[in-house]
Amino acid sequence: MTFNPNDHSHTRLNLLTGDWVLVSPHRSKRPWQGKVEDVPADSRPAYDPKCYLCPGNERVGGEKNPAYDTTFVFTNDFSALQNDTPAGEVNRKGLLQAKSESGICRVICFSPRHDLTLPEMDTAAIRKVVDLWADEFTTLGSRSDINYVQIFENKGEMMGCSNPHPHGQIWAQRSLPLEIVKESTQLKAHYDKTGRSLLTDYLEVEQEEKTRIVVENEHFVALVPFWAVWPFEVLVISRRHLQQITQLTEAEKDAYADIIRRLTIRYDNLFRVSFPYSAGIHQAPTDGNTHPEWHLHMHFYPPLLRSATVKKFMVGYEMLGNPQRDITPEWAAERLRSLPEVHYKAQKTDNEG
């Protein structure tokens, strides 16, 4: 037999981390077994007097939110990182090691409306979120005690989100997170060898094949990466080689908002549900170095596999060996690419009208 990655099990290299994923397409000869299920209707009000993120409401820590009418950001009342953590470490014979970690955790409310999510906001509103991300990155990254700024969003109860109000987080810290260390190593190795961005070269290959591209515009491409682990994982890459969100032009910021909206609408339309995911922006550290090897990109990691309630679990072999998937990244990309760009709630309204 001749090896065919669409039929035979194989491993794929993650260019950004150096890790490998096992792909087993033969386990899903008919991979699309999903179905539309009856799930609880998302009927949240535009304002919830009990929500600690809504305008004018009191937060858990006792602070009162202003009557904001666009985006709003504040320091997390129960931060995982604190900026007054004293320096120190533990080292017992090189076996028990710990180091103090200081930082700042911020919460960003995307909208004053309690009943919206990013795919239900218009591009102009998402652009304001992009602007706030850039402002916070500048403010936090300029601090001498902050070497990395991680911007992210956990969407949905399935991803541990405790409040449905549209919001994300920023964790800024002294040391580099593990995933950033791994990506930095891979990006620098390629840049030192070729003088080019790893993601620029990777994007050229994806543009040639086009089988994994989901949606694109003049400045960004959203694709299911060749090495995807999660069923409908997506990587958003800037076409221009730049290191940080603050380097985006006005046109690129508009395009960034556009690509986020068009992608997340497809996510919601896949199972006609508010699609859960963890998403985050990866960009160069803020340690004072230029990091020419870095290339701005954003990861989307959604857990849903076959329906609105069936998710992928990391168990067994994946915890003890390495990650594995059945449906191929190429199939997942085609499925997402084929979905409409009109949100399913708007489709329903149009049909009823």
N, C-alpha and C positions, 0 to 999 in steps of 0.2 A: 504493500500500500504506500501511497504518497502522503506525507503529512499534510493535513489541512487544518489550520487553526479554528475553522468553523465547526469541525467535527471531532477533533481529537484533543485530549487533555494536554495542557502545556503550561509553562510558567512564563510570566511577563515581568520585565524589569521596570520598576518605578524610577524614572530618571531623576526625580526630585529628591528621593530619599535613599536610593540604593537597595530598597527592599524588593522582594519578589512576591507575586500573587499567583496562585494556582487557578487556572481557568479550566472548567470541565463542561464544555458545551454539549457533549453527548448525553449528559444527564437531563437535558431539556430539549428533546427533539421538537416538542411543541412548546416553546418557552412561555408563550402568552396564554396563561390560564387564569389571568386576573378577571375580576368581575366587579360591576358596580354594586356596592352594598348600601343598605340603608344605615346611615350613620346619623348620630344626633345632629340636628340642624344647628348651624352656627348663627344664632339669633341674638348676638350681643347688642346691647344698646350703644348709641353713639357716646353716651356718657354714663358711667357707673359710679354712683356716690360712694361705693365701698372699695373702689379700685384705688390703690395707693400711688398709681402713676397718672391718673386723670388730672386735668387742670383744676387747681384750687383745692384739691383733696390733701388730707394729712397723711404723710407716709408713716411706715411702721416705727421709724426712729423718732417721730414727733415733729419733724420738719413739715412745713406746708408748701405744696407746689404753687408756683405762680399761676395765674390764669393765662397760660401760654396758648398761642394760636397757631404755632408752627412746630418746630422741633424744640426739645428741651433736654438739657444735660445736667447731671448732678453727680456728686461723689456718692458711691454706694454706701448706704447706712450701715451695712454689715459686710464690709469689704473682705475679700479673701487675702488681700495684701494690704499692709499698712506702712505708711511712709516713715513712721517713727520707730520701726523695729530696730533694736540695737544690733550692731555688728557682733558676730560671734560664730563659733563652730564647735562641733563635737567630733572627736576622732579617737576611737578606742582600738588600738593596734591595727589601724587601717581597715578594720572590719565593720565597725559601726561609725558611719560618717554622716554628719548633718551640717548644713551651713544656714545662717540666717538669710532671709529673703525679704527685702523691702519693696514697696511699690504703691501704686494707686489704682483703685478700681472705680470706673465711672459707668453710669447708666445713661443711655441715650433713648429718649422717647421719639419715635419716628413721626408721630402725629398726635394731635390732641384727641382725635377720635378713637374711642375704645373699640369700635367695631371694625377697624380696618387692619389689613396686613400689607406688606410691600406690594404684592401683585394687584391689590385693589386700590392702590394709590396711583395717581397719574405721574407721568415722568417728571413734571415740574416739582412735585412734592418730594419725589425720591431724590431729585437733584439737591434739594435742601439738606437731605440726609448726607449725601456725598460731601457737600460743603462743610457740614459739621464734623464729619469724620476727618477731613483735612485740617480743620481748625484745631481739633483736639489732638491730632497727631503732632501738629506743630508745637502746641503748648506743652504737651507732656514730653515729647521727644527732645525739647530744648533743655530739659532739666539735666543737670550733671549726674544725678543719681538714677537716671532712667536710660537703659540701653536697648530696650525693645518695647514697642507699643503694639499690642495685639487687639485688633478690632474684630468683633464677632457677633453673631446672633444665634441664639437657640430658639427655634420656632416650634411651638406645639408641646403639649404635655408629654408626648412620647419621647421628647428630647430633654425632659426635665425642666421645662419652662414653667415657672410657678405663677405667672401672671399673663393672661392673654392680650393685654394691652400691647400694641406694636412697639417693641423696643429691642435694643441690642446692648452690648457691653463693650467696654475697653479696659483691658488689664495692662498696665504699664509697670515694668519691673526692672530691677538692676541686672539680673542675669538673662541670658538667652534661653528661651524654652527649647525643649528637646527637638521638636520638629524643625525649628528654625536652625538649630545647629546642624541637623542632618541635611537640610536643604542648602544651607550655606556651603557645606563641604562639597556637595555635588555641583552646585552652580559655579563655585570657584575653580574646581578641577577642570571643568569644561572651558571656562573663560581663560584660564592660564594656558591651556593647550591650544585653543583656537583663536583667542582674542575676540570671540563672539559670545553673545548671550545664549545659554542653553535653550531657553524657551523660544527665542527667535528661531533657532535652527529647528527645534521640535515643531513649531507652528508652521514652518515651511513644508515639512513632511505632511502634516495634517491637512494643509491647504491643497496639497497635491492629491491626497487620497480622498478627502472629503467625506469619508464614511462615518466619521465620529463627530463631525461638526453639527451642533444643534441649532444655533442661531448666531448671526454675526452682523456687525455694522462697520462703519468706516474705521473705527478705532479699537474695537474689541471683538474677540471671538470666544464663544462659549462652546465647549466640546466635552464629550465624555472621554477622559484620558485613556490612552491605550492600556494603562496599568490599573484602571479603576477597580476598587475593592467593593464599594457600596453599589447596589443594583443600578441606581440612576445618578451616580456621582457625576458632578460636572466641574470642570476647571475653566475659569474665565481668565483670559490672557490679554494684556494690552498689546496691540500691534507694534507700538513704538517701544523701544527698549528704554525704560526708565525705572528708577529704583523705588520711588516712594509716591504716594498719592498726592503729595504737595506739588509734584512736578507736572501734574495733568493740566492741560490747557482748558480754557472754558469749553471749547468744543468737545474735548475728551471727557470732561465731567458730564456734559449732557449725554454723550454716548454711553458712558458708564451707567448712568441712571436708566437709559433706554434698554441696555442689555440685561440689567437686573430685572426690570419689569417684564420684559418679554420672556425671559427664562422662568421666572417664578410663576407667571401665568400658566405656562406649559406644565409646571409641576402641579399646580392646583387642578388643571384640566385632566391630568393623567387618570386620577381616580375620583374626580369631581368632589374633592375634599380639600380643606385647608392643609396643604402638604407640609408635614414636619421636616425639619432639617437642622443641621448645624452648619453655619457658613462663616467664613472668616477670611480677612485680607492678609496675605503674606507679602511683606516688603522689607526693605533693607533695615538693619539695626540702626539705632540712633546713638551710636557710640562715638560719633565724631569722625569716623572714617568714611570714605566715599563709596566703597562697595560697588565698583563698576560691574561686578559679576551678577548682581541682583537684578531681578526683573519682576515688576509688579504683577501679582496674580491673585485670584480669589478662589477658594475651595468651597464647594457645596457638597455636604455629606448627608443625603436623605436615607432613612432606614427602611422605607416601605418597599416591599418586594413584588407582591402579586395582587394586592388589593388595598383598600383603605385601612384594613386592620391587620394584614399579614406583613410582618416585618422580618428583616434579616437579623439573625443573632450571631454574634461572635462566640462560638462555643466549640468544645471538643478540639478537633484538629487545628482550627483557626487560633485557638488560645495556646495550644501546645506546639504547633508547627509553624504555619504561616497562613495568611488570609487566603480564602478560596471563594470563587463565584461560579454560577452555572450559566446564566445568560451572558452573552459576550458584550463587551462595550459597544461593538458595532451595532448590535441589535438594539441595545438600550438607546443609543443615539438616534437611530431611525425611528423608534417609537416616540421619543420626545419631539423630534423634528417634525413629525407628521401631525402633531396636535395644533389646534387653532390658537391664534394669538389674542382671541377675545375670551375674557374670563368666563367660566361656565355660569356664574351667577348672572352676568350680563347677557349671555346667550339665552338663558331661561327667561329673562325679562323681555328680550326682543321677541322671543317666540310667543310669549303670552300677549305681547302687544299686537 
